[in-house]
Amino acid sequence: MKNELKVFENSKIRSVYDEEHEKWYFSVVDLIAILTESKEPRKYWSVLKTRLKKEGSELTTNCSQLKMKATDGKFYKTDALDVEGCLRLVQSVPSPKAEPVKLWLAKVGYERMKEMSDPSTAIDRARETYKKLGRSEKWIQQRMMGQETRNKLTDYWKDHEITESEEFAILTNIIHQEWSGLSVKEHKNLKGLKSQNLRDHMSEAELIFTALAELSTRQIAESENSVGLDENKRSAKKGGKIAKEAREKLELQTGKKVVTDSNFLPKTKKAKQIKNKDEK
């Protein structure tokens, strides 16, 4: 799941992209706020949802509870609908903005279809996003190469009986723990991250060793024809170990640690984290 903010006529709509099902989901409350211009969109949706349930509408049963970022910066389960569900929602809410919202939703769906038929569109968009965040060209190149390596590994897993998202997480954590000496969660904690993507806050060296570990894992799995969770666990440990040995040799030569607490968080967040650490 990938959280993003979409913009409709200067109004922000929280959205989540489900990579497994290749669907966008949008916050119902945010859409209601735009359609009704109500000061209490949550209350409006609560009343509407009750009415739709009584009418036996499928809209409420198709509504998903997904974690989205609130104004306090924390993530809470939020009612969300896919594009089709949102279009049905628009039909249930009398609004002069109904047609513009429909066109906007159709455009969002079209952009995703365009990215699927021409992946370079998504890559270019990602590059532009990283540039706006102040990442260097060198870092961006390494991040994109690492993602390609990751995609090839997950493609192998999908084709060799790794289907559950939990199993993907287990294998990813084994590789990470093996090469870095930390679990993914521990690495995120070290960097002071919460909901942020760990790889988006890695140094160039951390990205390189992550890619080496995942490349090694895939090639070992291919050579051994690893199938299922148990066999791929063994390949993951072997692949991670290769990157670990390379990391230790580099650290011995340079006297510098590859895994660090550095991140790309805004300075205000960093200052707050340092203050919290000092207070502890």
Sequence and secondary structure as in RCSB ss.txt:
>XXXX:A:sequence
MKNELKVFENSKIRSVYDEEHEKWYFSVVDLIAILTESKEPRKYWSVLKTRLKKEGSELTTNCSQLKMKATDGKF
YKTDALDVEGCLRLVQSVPSPKAEPVKLWLAKVGYERMKEMSDPSTAIDRARETYKKLGRSEKWIQQRMMGQETR
NKLTDYWKDHEITESEEFAILTNIIHQEWSGLSVKEHKNLKGLKSQNLRDHMSEAELIFTALAELSTRQIAESEN
SVGLDENKRSAKKGGKIAKEAREKLELQTGKKVVTDSNFLPKTKKAKQIKNKDEK
>XXXX:A:secstr
 EEEEEEETTEEEEEEEETTTTEEEEEHHHHHHHHH  S HHHHHHHHHHHHHHTT HHHHT EEEEEE TTS E
EEEEEEEHHHHHHHHHHS  TTHHHHHHHHHHHHHHHHHHHH HHHHHHHHHHHHHHTT  HHHHHHHHHHHHHH
HHHHHHHHHTT  SHHHHHHHHHHHHHHHHSS HHHHHHHTT SSS GGGG  HHHHHHHHHHHHHHHHHHHHHT
  HHHHHHHHHHHHHHHHHHHHHHHHHHH   SS S     HHHHHHHHHHHHH 
